[in-house]
Amino acid sequence: MICPVCRNYLGLQKEEFEQLREIMESSAANKSSDDSSRLNSIVNKAGGVIRTETQLNFIRDMQEFEREKERRNKSTQ
């Protein structure tokens, strides 16, 4: 599974993937804290980290900052 924002990936067993898919499909209709807890548990056990939108925005901003810094360094050399 790959994050479309930060491009980090998480290797899941087929069973874990199916559980996540089931949670996501069922939570589209009714979001419960139990579903969120199950989702977090599966991802954390697989070694992944769930990030908030704020954290993802920070990562994007830092990546853009680094790209801009590299562009400036290349233009001054």
DSSP file (Angstrom, degrees, kcal/mol; ACC not computed):
  #  RESIDUE AA STRUCTURE BP1 BP2  ACC     N-H-->O    O-->H-N    N-H-->O    O-->H-N    TCO  KAPPA ALPHA  PHI   PSI    X-CA   Y-CA   Z-CA
    1    1 A M              0   0    0      0, 0.0     9,-2.7     0, 0.0     2,-0.4   0.000 360.0 360.0 360.0 132.1    0.0    0.0    0.0
    2    2 A I  B     -A    9   0A   0      7,-0.2     7,-0.2     9,-0.0     6,-0.1  -0.947 360.0-128.4-121.1 135.1    1.5    3.4   -1.0
    3    3 A C     >  -     0   0    0      5,-3.0     4,-1.4    -2,-0.4     5,-0.0  -0.677  13.4-150.0 -76.6 125.8    0.5    6.8    0.3
    4    4 A P  T  4 S+     0   0    0      0, 0.0    -1,-0.1     0, 0.0    -2,-0.0   0.684  92.0  45.9 -71.5 -15.2   -0.2    9.1   -2.7
    5    5 A V  T  4 S+     0   0    0      3,-0.1    -2,-0.0     1,-0.0    -3,-0.0   0.933 127.9  17.3 -91.2 -58.9    1.0   12.2   -0.8
    6    6 A C  T  4 S-     0   0    0      2,-0.1     3,-0.1     1,-0.0    -1,-0.0   0.529  92.1-131.3 -97.0  -6.1    4.3   11.2    0.9
    7    7 A R     <  +     0   0    0     -4,-1.4     2,-0.1     1,-0.2    -1,-0.0   0.581  55.7 145.4  66.6  12.0    5.0    8.1   -1.3
    8    8 A N        -     0   0    0     -6,-0.1    -5,-3.0     1,-0.0     2,-0.3  -0.472  34.3-151.8 -72.3 153.4    5.7    6.0    1.8
    9    9 A Y  B     -A    2   0A   0     -7,-0.2     2,-0.4    -2,-0.1    -7,-0.2  -0.893  13.2-156.7-130.4 161.2    4.7    2.4    1.5
   10   10 A L        -     0   0    0     -9,-2.7     2,-0.5    -2,-0.3    37,-0.1  -0.986  15.7-138.4-138.8 122.7    3.6   -0.3    3.8
   11   11 A G        -     0   0    0     -2,-0.4     2,-0.3    35,-0.2    37,-0.1  -0.713  28.7-174.1 -82.8 126.1    3.8   -4.0    3.0
   12   12 A L        -     0   0    0     -2,-0.5     2,-0.1     4,-0.0    31,-0.0  -0.896  26.0-119.1-121.1 148.8    0.7   -5.9    4.1
   13   13 A Q     >  -     0   0    0     -2,-0.3     4,-2.5     1,-0.1     5,-0.2  -0.490  37.7-108.8 -73.8 157.0   -0.3   -9.5    4.2
   14   14 A K  H  > S+     0   0    0      1,-0.2     4,-2.6     2,-0.2     5,-0.2   0.894 120.7  52.7 -56.0 -41.4   -3.3  -10.4    2.1
   15   15 A E  H  > S+     0   0    0      1,-0.2     4,-2.2     2,-0.2    -1,-0.2   0.911 109.5  48.1 -62.1 -43.4   -5.4  -10.9    5.2
   16   16 A E  H  > S+     0   0    0      2,-0.2     4,-2.5     1,-0.2    -1,-0.2   0.913 111.6  50.3 -63.3 -42.7   -4.4   -7.4    6.6
   17   17 A F  H  X S+     0   0    0     -4,-2.5     4,-2.7     1,-0.2    -2,-0.2   0.922 110.2  49.6 -61.6 -44.5   -5.2   -5.8    3.3
   18   18 A E  H  X S+     0   0    0     -4,-2.6     4,-2.4     1,-0.2    -1,-0.2   0.892 110.4  50.8 -62.9 -39.4   -8.6   -7.5    3.1
   19   19 A Q  H  X S+     0   0    0     -4,-2.2     4,-2.3     2,-0.2    -1,-0.2   0.924 111.4  47.9 -63.4 -44.0   -9.4   -6.3    6.7
   20   20 A L  H  X S+     0   0    0     -4,-2.5     4,-2.8     2,-0.2    -2,-0.2   0.918 111.4  50.1 -62.8 -43.2   -8.4   -2.7    5.8
   21   21 A R  H  X S+     0   0    0     -4,-2.7     4,-2.6     1,-0.2     5,-0.2   0.913 110.1  50.6 -62.4 -41.8  -10.5   -2.8    2.7
   22   22 A E  H  X S+     0   0    0     -4,-2.4     4,-2.3     2,-0.2     5,-0.2   0.913 111.7  47.9 -61.3 -43.4  -13.5   -4.1    4.7
   23   23 A I  H  X S+     0   0    0     -4,-2.3     4,-2.7     2,-0.2    -2,-0.2   0.932 112.6  48.4 -63.4 -46.1  -13.1   -1.3    7.3
   24   24 A M  H  X S+     0   0    0     -4,-2.8     4,-0.9     1,-0.2    -2,-0.2   0.904 113.3  47.0 -63.4 -41.6  -12.8    1.3    4.6
   25   25 A E  H  X S+     0   0    0     -4,-2.6     4,-0.5    -5,-0.2     3,-0.3   0.897 116.8  43.1 -67.7 -40.0  -15.9    0.1    2.7
   26   26 A S  H >X S+     0   0    0     -4,-2.3     4,-1.8    -5,-0.2     3,-0.7   0.840 110.0  56.1 -75.5 -31.9  -18.0   -0.2    5.9
   27   27 A S  H 3< S+     0   0    0     -4,-2.7    -1,-0.2     1,-0.2    -2,-0.2   0.674  92.1  71.6 -76.5 -14.5  -16.8    3.1    7.3
   28   28 A A  H 3< S+     0   0    0     -4,-0.9    -1,-0.2    -3,-0.3     3,-0.2   0.870 107.8  36.5 -64.1 -34.3  -17.9    5.0    4.1
   29   29 A A  H << S+     0   0    0     -3,-0.7     2,-0.4    -4,-0.5    -2,-0.2   0.895 137.6   8.4 -83.8 -44.4  -21.5    4.3    5.3
   30   30 A N     <  -     0   0    0     -4,-1.8     2,-0.5     2,-0.0    -1,-0.3  -0.901  68.5-149.8-144.9 111.5  -21.0    4.8    9.1
   31   31 A K        +     0   0    0     -2,-0.4     2,-0.3    -3,-0.2    -4,-0.1  -0.689  23.8 176.9 -83.5 123.1  -17.8    6.0   10.7
   32   32 A S     >  -     0   0    0     -2,-0.5     4,-1.8     1,-0.1     5,-0.1  -0.909  40.5-126.1-124.5 154.8  -17.2    4.5   14.1
   33   33 A S  H  > S+     0   0    0     -2,-0.3     4,-2.4     1,-0.2     5,-0.1   0.801 111.8  60.7 -67.8 -27.2  -14.4    4.9   16.5
   34   34 A D  H  > S+     0   0    0      2,-0.2     4,-2.4     1,-0.2    -1,-0.2   0.913 104.2  48.5 -65.2 -41.9  -14.2    1.1   16.6
   35   35 A D  H  > S+     0   0    0      2,-0.2     4,-2.6     1,-0.2    -2,-0.2   0.912 111.6  49.9 -62.8 -42.2  -13.4    1.0   12.9
   36   36 A S  H  X S+     0   0    0     -4,-1.8     4,-2.7     1,-0.2    -2,-0.2   0.904 110.6  49.8 -63.0 -41.1  -10.8    3.7   13.3
   37   37 A S  H  X S+     0   0    0     -4,-2.4     4,-2.4     2,-0.2    -2,-0.2   0.911 111.7  48.2 -64.1 -42.8   -9.2    1.8   16.2
   38   38 A R  H  X S+     0   0    0     -4,-2.4     4,-2.4     2,-0.2    -2,-0.2   0.919 112.3  49.2 -63.3 -43.7   -9.1   -1.4   14.1
   39   39 A L  H  X S+     0   0    0     -4,-2.6     4,-2.4     1,-0.2     5,-0.2   0.940 112.5  47.2 -60.9 -48.6   -7.6    0.4   11.1
   40   40 A N  H  X S+     0   0    0     -4,-2.7     4,-2.8     1,-0.2     5,-0.2   0.901 111.4  52.3 -59.0 -42.3   -4.9    2.0   13.3
   41   41 A S  H  X S+     0   0    0     -4,-2.4     4,-2.4     2,-0.2    -1,-0.2   0.923 110.6  46.3 -62.1 -46.3   -4.2   -1.3   14.9
   42   42 A I  H  X S+     0   0    0     -4,-2.4     4,-1.5     2,-0.2    -2,-0.2   0.936 116.0  45.0 -63.1 -47.0   -3.7   -3.1   11.6
   43   43 A V  H  <>S+     0   0    0     -4,-2.4     5,-2.8     1,-0.2     4,-0.2   0.918 114.3  48.6 -65.1 -43.6   -1.5   -0.4   10.2
   44   44 A N  H ><5S+     0   0    0     -4,-2.8     3,-1.5    -5,-0.2    -1,-0.2   0.898 109.0  52.6 -64.8 -40.7    0.6    0.0   13.3
   45   45 A K  H 3<5S+     0   0    0     -4,-2.4    -1,-0.2     1,-0.3    -2,-0.2   0.833 106.9  53.8 -63.5 -31.1    1.2   -3.8   13.6
   46   46 A A  T 3<5S-     0   0    0     -4,-1.5    -1,-0.3    -5,-0.2   -35,-0.2   0.463 125.9-103.7 -82.3  -0.4    2.4   -3.8   10.0
   47   47 A G  T < 5S+     0   0    0     -3,-1.5    -3,-0.2     1,-0.3    -2,-0.1   0.593  78.3 131.0  92.3  11.7    4.9   -1.1   10.9
   48   48 A G      < -     0   0    0     -5,-2.8     2,-0.4    -6,-0.2    -1,-0.3  -0.420  47.4-139.4 -95.4 171.6    3.1    1.8    9.4
   49   49 A V        -     0   0    0     -2,-0.1     2,-0.6     2,-0.0    -9,-0.0  -0.998   8.5-142.2-131.5 132.1    2.1    5.2   10.7
   50   50 A I        -     0   0    0     -2,-0.4     2,-0.3   -10,-0.1   -10,-0.0  -0.846  23.2-158.5 -94.8 126.7   -1.2    7.0   10.1
   51   51 A R        -     0   0    0     -2,-0.6     2,-0.1     1,-0.0    -2,-0.0  -0.784  11.2-125.6-107.8 149.0   -0.7   10.7    9.5
   52   52 A T     >  -     0   0    0     -2,-0.3     4,-2.3     1,-0.1     5,-0.2  -0.377  32.6-104.8 -80.9 167.3   -3.2   13.5    9.9
   53   53 A E  H  > S+     0   0    0      1,-0.2     4,-2.5     2,-0.2     5,-0.2   0.874 123.0  55.1 -60.1 -37.5   -3.9   16.1    7.2
   54   54 A T  H  > S+     0   0    0      2,-0.2     4,-2.1     1,-0.2    -1,-0.2   0.919 108.3  47.5 -62.2 -44.2   -1.8   18.6    9.1
   55   55 A Q  H  > S+     0   0    0      2,-0.2     4,-2.3     1,-0.2    -2,-0.2   0.905 111.7  50.3 -63.9 -41.3    1.2   16.3    9.2
   56   56 A L  H  X S+     0   0    0     -4,-2.3     4,-2.5     1,-0.2    -2,-0.2   0.897 109.4  51.2 -64.5 -39.9    0.8   15.5    5.5
   57   57 A N  H  X S+     0   0    0     -4,-2.5     4,-2.7     2,-0.2    -1,-0.2   0.904 109.4  50.8 -62.5 -40.8    0.6   19.3    4.7
   58   58 A F  H  X S+     0   0    0     -4,-2.1     4,-2.6     2,-0.2    -2,-0.2   0.921 109.7  50.0 -61.9 -44.5    3.8   19.8    6.7
   59   59 A I  H  X S+     0   0    0     -4,-2.3     4,-2.4     2,-0.2    -2,-0.2   0.927 111.6  48.4 -60.4 -45.4    5.6   17.0    4.8
   60   60 A R  H  X S+     0   0    0     -4,-2.5     4,-2.5     1,-0.2    -2,-0.2   0.928 111.9  49.4 -60.2 -45.7    4.5   18.5    1.5
   61   61 A D  H  X S+     0   0    0     -4,-2.7     4,-2.5     1,-0.2    -2,-0.2   0.908 111.5  48.5 -61.6 -42.4    5.7   22.0    2.6
   62   62 A M  H  X S+     0   0    0     -4,-2.6     4,-2.5     2,-0.2    -1,-0.2   0.886 110.5  51.2 -66.4 -38.4    9.1   20.6    3.7
   63   63 A Q  H  X S+     0   0    0     -4,-2.4     4,-2.3     2,-0.2    -2,-0.2   0.921 111.8  47.0 -63.7 -42.9    9.5   18.7    0.4
   64   64 A E  H  X S+     0   0    0     -4,-2.5     4,-2.5     2,-0.2    -2,-0.2   0.902 110.7  52.6 -64.8 -40.8    8.7   21.9   -1.6
   65   65 A F  H  X S+     0   0    0     -4,-2.5     4,-2.4     1,-0.2    -2,-0.2   0.924 110.4  47.8 -59.1 -45.7   11.1   23.9    0.6
   66   66 A E  H  X S+     0   0    0     -4,-2.5     4,-2.3     2,-0.2    -2,-0.2   0.896 111.5  50.0 -64.2 -41.0   13.9   21.3    0.0
   67   67 A R  H  X S+     0   0    0     -4,-2.3     4,-2.3     2,-0.2    -1,-0.2   0.921 112.2  47.7 -63.2 -42.9   13.3   21.4   -3.8
   68   68 A E  H  X S+     0   0    0     -4,-2.5     4,-2.4     2,-0.2    -2,-0.2   0.898 110.8  51.6 -64.7 -40.5   13.4   25.2   -3.8
   69   69 A K  H  X S+     0   0    0     -4,-2.4     4,-2.3     1,-0.2    -1,-0.2   0.906 110.4  48.8 -62.5 -42.6   16.6   25.2   -1.8
   70   70 A E  H  X S+     0   0    0     -4,-2.3     4,-2.3     2,-0.2    -2,-0.2   0.899 110.1  51.8 -64.5 -40.8   18.2   22.7   -4.3
   71   71 A R  H  X S+     0   0    0     -4,-2.3     4,-2.0     1,-0.2    -2,-0.2   0.914 110.5  48.2 -61.7 -43.0   17.1   24.9   -7.2
   72   72 A R  H  X S+     0   0    0     -4,-2.4     4,-1.4     1,-0.2    -2,-0.2   0.907 111.0  50.8 -64.5 -41.2   18.6   28.0   -5.6
   73   73 A N  H  X S+     0   0    0     -4,-2.3     4,-0.8     1,-0.2    -1,-0.2   0.889 110.7  49.1 -63.7 -39.6   21.9   26.1   -4.9
   74   74 A K  H  < S+     0   0    0     -4,-2.3     3,-0.4     1,-0.2    -1,-0.2   0.872 110.2  50.7 -67.6 -36.8   22.1   24.9   -8.5
   75   75 A S  H  < S+     0   0    0     -4,-2.0    -1,-0.2     1,-0.2    -2,-0.2   0.756 110.3  49.3 -75.3 -22.6   21.5   28.4   -9.9
   76   76 A T  H  <        0   0    0     -4,-1.4    -1,-0.2     1,-0.2    -2,-0.2   0.598 360.0 360.0 -89.5 -11.7   24.2   29.9   -7.7
   77   77 A Q     <        0   0    0     -4,-0.8    -1,-0.2    -3,-0.4    -2,-0.2   0.465 360.0 360.0 -87.7 360.0   26.9   27.3   -8.6
